[in-house]
Amino acid sequence: MDMTREYQNGAFIPGSELLPPLWAQKAAQFRDSLGSRARLDLAYGPAPRNRFDLFLPETTPRGLMVFIHGGYWLETDKSLWSHLAAGAIAQGWACALPGYTLAPQARIAQITNEIDSAITTACAEIAGPLVITGHSAGGHLTARMGNPDRSATLKSRLTRIVPISPLADLEPLSQTDMQTNLHLDAIEIAQESPARHALTTQAHIWVGASERPAFLWQARTLSENWNCAWTVAPGKHHFNVIDGLEDPNSPLMQTCIGSL
């Protein structure tokens, strides 16, 4: 089996090359619409990408939702995804979008620790329940925040995680062309595969029904290993499975913050 092909997404989604400029435009428009309620590039560490954006509702936040972007730990930036905070903001929640150092400048273990630091810093800004969601590699990082080896702040504040199209076991990724930059070894695969560790909070896994079989396998593996719910969203592929985060009343948003 060609693992590189198994983990390709854009090649199997017609028109996917048109999406990044659309995301960038929507994100910029959303930031502009919030004015001073968009607090950008707040530092949580010394590295250039150790920054997070914090988007605030019009009233005192009910809690904090964090969205962690994907890109196989190799690409994209928090600035592409600002509009995905819209659903949380409309429900009265603050929403933080952290950046992180990309591979190969950072190993995945370092990226995991950076995200922990980013969320800890954001938690100092916003009181109330903490919900973390993220997509693809960001789904992996979301899942890692629910493992037992996290910081005291996460252990005390974290209420729920919703990994979207997560990479739950990293072994197959070491067999792709991405390994040239990821440099995964057996120790890091074991440490950084969330499906191989216990779950310490509420979790619900979300994945698109029209995703690559490898992503359906990853999502199901995580759900089974954690004995938690998973949703296979009808008609959704890898790039539109996150669109529900823009809608405060979508099933995905209700899964993230419903009943909290």
C-alpha positions as CSV (number, residue, x, y, z in Angstrom):
1,M,0.0,0.0,0.0
2,D,1.3,3.5,-1.0
3,M,0.9,5.4,2.3
4,T,1.8,8.7,0.7
5,R,-1.3,8.3,-1.6
6,E,-3.5,7.2,1.4
7,Y,-2.8,10.4,3.2
8,Q,-3.2,12.8,0.2
9,N,-6.4,14.9,0.4
10,G,-6.4,17.6,-2.2
11,A,-5.8,15.1,-5.1
12,F,-9.1,13.5,-4.3
13,I,-11.2,16.7,-3.8
14,P,-12.0,18.5,-7.1
15,G,-11.2,22.3,-6.9
16,S,-9.2,22.0,-3.7
17,E,-6.5,24.3,-5.1
18,L,-9.1,27.1,-5.0
19,L,-9.7,26.8,-1.3
20,P,-6.7,28.5,0.4
21,P,-7.4,32.0,-1.1
22,L,-11.0,31.6,-0.1
23,W,-10.1,30.7,3.4
24,A,-7.7,33.6,3.6
25,Q,-10.4,36.1,2.4
26,K,-13.0,34.8,4.8
27,A,-10.6,34.9,7.7
28,A,-9.5,38.4,7.0
29,Q,-13.1,39.6,6.7
30,F,-14.0,38.0,10.0
31,R,-11.1,39.6,11.8
32,D,-12.0,43.0,10.4
33,S,-15.6,42.6,11.4
34,L,-14.6,42.2,15.1
35,G,-12.5,45.3,15.4
36,S,-11.0,45.5,18.9
37,R,-12.6,42.2,19.8
38,A,-9.9,40.5,17.7
39,R,-6.7,40.4,19.7
40,L,-4.0,39.2,17.4
41,D,-0.5,37.7,17.8
42,L,-0.5,37.4,21.6
43,A,2.8,35.8,22.7
44,Y,3.0,32.6,24.6
45,G,6.6,31.7,24.0
46,P,9.9,33.0,22.4
47,A,9.7,31.4,18.9
48,P,8.3,33.5,16.0
49,R,5.2,31.3,15.6
50,N,4.5,31.2,19.4
51,R,1.6,33.4,19.0
52,F,-2.2,33.0,19.3
53,D,-5.2,35.1,18.2
54,L,-8.0,35.6,20.7
55,F,-11.5,36.5,19.5
56,L,-14.0,37.8,22.0
57,P,-17.8,37.9,22.1
58,E,-19.7,41.1,22.8
59,T,-20.4,40.1,26.4
60,T,-18.3,38.4,29.1
61,P,-17.3,35.0,27.6
62,R,-19.1,31.9,28.8
63,G,-15.9,30.0,28.4
64,L,-12.9,29.4,26.0
65,M,-12.9,27.3,22.9
66,V,-9.6,26.6,21.2
67,F,-9.2,25.7,17.5
68,I,-5.9,24.1,16.4
69,H,-5.1,24.3,12.7
70,G,-3.9,21.4,10.6
71,G,-1.5,21.1,7.6
72,Y,0.4,17.9,8.6
73,W,2.5,19.9,11.1
74,L,4.2,21.2,8.0
75,E,2.2,24.1,6.6
76,T,-0.6,26.6,7.0
77,D,-1.0,29.3,9.6
78,K,-3.5,30.4,12.2
79,S,-4.4,33.4,10.1
80,L,-6.1,31.2,7.5
81,W,-8.8,30.0,9.9
82,S,-10.0,33.0,11.9
83,H,-13.5,32.6,10.5
84,L,-13.9,29.2,12.2
85,A,-14.2,31.1,15.5
86,A,-17.6,32.6,14.3
87,G,-19.8,29.9,15.8
88,A,-18.2,30.0,19.2
89,I,-18.3,33.8,19.2
90,A,-22.0,33.8,18.3
91,Q,-22.7,31.5,21.2
92,G,-20.9,33.9,23.6
93,W,-17.6,32.0,23.9
94,A,-14.1,33.4,23.4
95,C,-12.1,31.5,20.8
96,A,-8.3,31.2,20.6
97,L,-6.4,30.1,17.6
98,P,-2.8,29.2,18.4
99,G,0.1,29.1,15.9
100,Y,3.0,26.7,16.4
101,T,6.5,26.0,15.0
102,L,6.3,23.9,11.9
103,A,8.3,20.8,11.0
104,P,11.1,20.2,10.3
105,Q,12.1,23.2,12.5
106,A,10.2,21.4,15.3
107,R,9.6,17.8,16.1
108,I,6.0,16.8,16.8
109,A,6.7,16.4,20.5
110,Q,7.9,20.0,20.6
111,I,4.8,21.2,18.7
112,T,2.6,19.3,21.3
113,N,4.3,21.2,24.1
114,E,3.9,24.5,22.3
115,I,0.2,24.0,22.0
116,D,0.0,23.1,25.7
117,S,1.8,26.4,26.5
118,A,-0.5,28.4,24.1
119,I,-3.6,27.1,25.7
120,T,-2.3,27.6,29.2
121,T,-1.6,31.2,28.3
122,A,-5.0,31.7,26.8
123,C,-6.6,30.2,29.9
124,A,-5.1,33.0,31.9
125,E,-7.2,35.5,29.8
126,I,-10.5,33.7,29.9
127,A,-12.4,32.1,32.7
128,G,-14.9,29.2,32.5
129,P,-14.9,25.9,30.8
130,L,-12.3,25.0,28.3
131,V,-13.1,23.1,25.0
132,I,-10.5,22.2,22.5
133,T,-11.1,21.3,18.9
134,G,-8.8,21.1,15.9
135,H,-8.5,19.6,12.4
136,S,-6.2,16.9,10.9
137,A,-2.8,17.5,12.4
138,G,-4.7,20.0,14.7
139,G,-7.0,17.1,15.5
140,H,-3.9,15.1,16.6
141,L,-2.8,18.0,18.8
142,T,-6.4,18.3,20.2
143,A,-6.3,14.6,21.1
144,R,-2.9,14.9,22.7
145,M,-4.3,17.6,25.0
146,G,-6.6,14.9,26.4
147,N,-3.8,12.6,27.4
148,P,-2.5,12.2,30.9
149,D,0.9,13.9,30.3
150,R,-0.4,17.4,30.0
151,S,0.1,20.5,32.1
152,A,-1.7,21.2,35.4
153,T,-3.8,24.0,33.8
154,L,-5.2,21.6,31.1
155,K,-5.9,18.9,33.6
156,S,-7.9,21.3,35.8
157,R,-9.7,23.4,33.1
158,L,-10.3,21.0,30.2
159,T,-13.9,20.1,29.9
160,R,-14.2,18.5,26.4
161,I,-12.2,17.8,23.3
162,V,-13.5,17.4,19.8
163,P,-10.7,16.1,17.4
164,I,-11.8,16.6,13.8
165,S,-10.3,14.2,11.2
166,P,-7.6,13.5,13.7
167,L,-4.3,11.7,13.1
168,A,-4.5,9.4,16.1
169,D,-1.7,6.9,15.4
170,L,1.5,8.2,13.8
171,E,3.0,4.9,12.6
172,P,1.5,5.2,9.1
173,L,2.8,8.8,8.7
174,S,6.3,7.5,9.1
175,Q,5.7,5.5,5.9
176,T,4.8,8.6,3.7
177,D,6.9,11.1,1.9
178,M,6.3,13.5,4.8
179,Q,8.8,11.5,6.9
180,T,11.6,13.4,5.2
181,N,10.5,16.4,7.3
182,L,8.7,14.8,10.2
183,H,11.7,12.5,11.2
184,L,9.4,10.3,13.3
185,D,11.1,7.5,15.2
186,A,9.7,4.6,17.3
187,I,9.9,6.5,20.6
188,E,8.2,9.6,19.2
189,I,5.5,7.5,17.5
190,A,4.7,5.8,20.8
191,Q,4.8,9.1,22.8
192,E,2.9,11.3,20.3
193,S,0.1,8.9,19.1
194,P,-2.9,9.9,21.3
195,A,-4.7,6.6,20.6
196,R,-2.0,4.8,22.5
197,H,-2.6,6.7,25.7
198,A,-5.5,7.1,28.1
199,L,-8.2,9.8,27.8
200,T,-8.6,12.1,30.8
201,T,-11.6,14.2,29.7
202,Q,-14.8,14.1,27.6
203,A,-14.2,13.4,24.0
204,H,-16.2,13.2,20.7
205,I,-14.4,12.4,17.5
206,W,-15.7,14.0,14.2
207,V,-14.8,12.9,10.7
208,G,-16.3,13.4,7.2
209,A,-18.0,10.4,5.5
210,S,-16.3,11.3,2.2
211,E,-12.8,11.5,3.6
212,R,-9.9,9.2,2.6
213,P,-10.2,5.7,4.1
214,A,-7.0,6.4,6.1
215,F,-8.7,9.2,8.0
216,L,-11.8,7.2,8.7
217,W,-9.5,4.5,10.1
218,Q,-7.7,7.0,12.2
219,A,-11.0,8.4,13.6
220,R,-12.4,5.0,14.3
221,T,-9.2,3.8,16.0
222,L,-9.2,6.8,18.3
223,S,-12.9,6.3,19.2
224,E,-12.5,2.6,19.8
225,N,-9.3,3.0,21.9
226,W,-10.9,5.7,24.0
227,N,-14.4,4.2,24.1
228,C,-15.9,7.5,23.2
229,A,-18.5,8.7,20.6
230,W,-17.6,9.4,17.0
231,T,-19.7,11.1,14.3
232,V,-19.2,10.4,10.6
233,A,-20.6,13.6,9.0
234,P,-22.6,12.8,5.8
235,G,-21.3,14.4,2.6
236,K,-18.3,16.0,4.2
237,H,-14.7,15.7,2.8
238,H,-11.5,16.6,4.5
239,F,-11.7,20.3,3.7
240,N,-15.3,21.1,4.4
241,V,-15.8,18.9,7.5
242,I,-14.8,22.0,9.6
243,D,-17.3,24.4,8.0
244,G,-19.8,23.7,10.8
245,L,-17.6,25.7,13.2
246,E,-18.8,28.9,11.5
247,D,-22.4,28.1,12.4
248,P,-23.4,28.5,16.0
249,N,-26.3,26.0,15.6
250,S,-24.5,23.3,13.6
251,P,-24.3,19.8,14.9
252,L,-20.5,20.2,15.1
253,M,-20.8,23.4,17.2
254,Q,-23.3,21.7,19.5
255,T,-21.0,18.8,19.9
256,C,-18.2,21.2,20.9
257,I,-20.1,23.5,23.4
258,G,-23.6,22.1,23.8
259,S,-24.8,21.7,27.4
260,L,-21.8,23.7,28.7
